[in-house]
Amino acid sequence: MMTLQWKKCAVLLGMAAVLAGCATHRVVEGDVRSFSRLPAAATAQQPMTYRLERLPSQQTPSFDPILALAEQALARAGLQRNDETGQWVVQLGAQAGFTPRRDPFDDHPPWAFGGWGWYGGRGGWGMSGLWQVGAPAPLHRRVVSIVMRDARTQEVVYETSAVHEDVWVSDPAVYGVLFDAALNGFPQPPQGPRQVRIPLPTQP
């Protein structure tokens, strides 16, 4: 029977192989949920136009890069921004955080060995006496969402979101890929949850 140590070594070797394969080509897998009530007659109008509604929390320069990535994804989906006469009102959402992980081969609680470790959260990184030394790094969690309303009636006609978690260091380009994933199949995507895989653009 394979010992616990050998199991851990096998997992590490497998991870090393995956990382080597991803060194030049990284694919972002997004968990997507889309719901469309867009009328066929309205989507036949080309180009489809939208007005951007920027929330109070998004009225900061730090949101500008995410906004630019969202606009590019909307353009690739066939939507053109027109804040004066756009037929749809678009509201964007973007969130970032961390999801803690636990070693699947460790049957002990995270405080069993004592000591200090690193933890991640919305406030940043810090030290915790409850985190087990050598525990797996937390997952980076990124979430984007798009809600579209009819500019005349204010009725919600399209709702979509994409979630991605991985161990990689945060990369702003992930937001752009997630907006592409969220808009996959627009204007008549498969209803409900699905997975969409999109390559991350190669950095110069």
N, C-alpha and C positions, 0 to 999 in steps of 0.2 A: 504494500500500500504506500502510495506517495506521501511523504511526510509533509507537514505544514510548511516547512522551510522550502522544500522543493516546489510546492504549489505556488508559493510567492515568487520564486525564481522564474517559474514558467510564465506567470502573469507578467512579470517585468520584461522578460524576453519578448513576449507577444506585444507589449506596449512599445518596446524599442523598435520592433519591426514596423508597426503602424506609424510611428513617428518618422521613421526613415522614409517611408513611402509618401508621407504627407509633407515632407520638407519642401517639395517643389510644387505640390498640387494639393490644395486644401479645399474641401467641399463643406459647405454649411448646410446642415440639415435642420429645417424649420418645421415645427408642429403648427400647422395652419388650420384655422377655422374660418370659413367664409359663408356668408348668407346674402343672397341677392334678391331684391324685389324690383330690379330695374326693368321698366317696360321696354319691350322690343322696339317699339316705335322711337323711343328716346335714344336708344343706343345706336339706332341706324343713322342718326345725325352725325356727320363727320365734318370737322373734328369735334369730339365731345369736349366741352369746356367746364371748368370748375372755378369756384372762388375759394380762396384759402381763408379759413377762420383760425387765427392764431390765438391760443388760450393765454390768459394772463401769465401763467407759469412759463410760457414759451417766449415771452417778450424780453429775452436776454440774448446777448451775443453768443453765448455758449450753445444755444439751440440752432444757430444759423447753419453749421455744418450738417446737422441731422436733417434740417429742412431742405437743404440743397440735395441731399441724397434721396429724400422722399420725392422731391419734384422730378428728379431724373427718372425714378422708377415709375411715377405717374405718366411721364411723357412716353416711356417705353410701352406702357399699357394703352396708349392712344388717347391720353387726356392732356388737354392744353389749358394752362392757367390763364384765366381772365377774371380779375377781381371786380370788374364792372358788370359784365353781362353773363358770367358763367352760369350754366344750367344746373350745376350741382354745387353744394357747399361742402367742402372737404375739411374734416377735423382730424389732426394727426395725434398719435400718442407714441411715446418712447420711454422705456424704463430700463434701468440697469440695477443689478444686485448680485448676490452670491447665494448659492445653495450648498450647504455643508454635505460632506460625504463621509462614509464610514468604510473601513477596511472589511470586505466581505469574508476574509479568512480570520478575522479577529473576533473571538467570542467574548472578549472582556469589554466592560463599559469604558468610554473614552477617558475616564479619570483614573483607571485602574493602576496605571504606572506612575501617576503623578508627573511632576515636571511642568515645563512651560512649552507652549506651542503657539502657532499663529492662527488667528481667526480673521475672517473677512466679513464685511457688512457694508451697509449703505454709508456708514460714517468713515469707512476706510479700513486699514489694517491695524491690528494691535496685538497685544499679548494677552493670553488667557491661561490661567492655571488649570483649567478644566479640559484643555485640548490635549489629547494624547500625543506625545512625541512621536514623530514619524507618521502621523495620521494623514490620509490622502488630502491633497489640496482641495479647497472648495471649488465648485463649478462657477464659472462666469455665466450669469443669466441675463439675456437680452430679450426684450419684448417690444414689438411695435404693433400699432393698430391704426386702422383707417375707418372712419365713419363718414358716409356720404348722405346728404339730405337733398331733397328737391328744393331748389332755391325759391320756388313759388309757394309750395305748401308746407315746407319745413318737415316733411315726412322723411324718415330714415329709409333709404332705398338700398343701401349697401353697407355691410359691416364685415370686416375681416381683421384677422390678427395673426401674428407669427411669433413663436417662441423658440429660442435656441439656447442650449446650455453646453459648455465645453470647458476644458481645463486650460485652454490657451489664454495668453495674456490678452486683455481687451484690445480690440482693433476697431476703430470707428467705422471701417468699411463694412463691418458685419451688419450695421444698421441698414445700409443700402441694399445688401443681399436679402435681408429680412423683409424690406419693403417690396422687393421684387417677388419674394416668395408669397407674401400676403396678397399680391395682385395677380398671382398665377391663375390663369383661366378667366380673367376679367373680360367681359362683363357678366358672363354666365358660368361661374366656376362650379365644381362639384360642391354640393351642400354639405356642411358639417366638417368634422375633423379629418385631416389627411397629413401626410408628410411630403415635403417638397425639398429636393436637394439641388442646390445651385453652387457652382464653383465661386470661390472668393477671388476677386480680381487680383492679378499678380502685381505686387508692389514693385515700382521701378528701383 
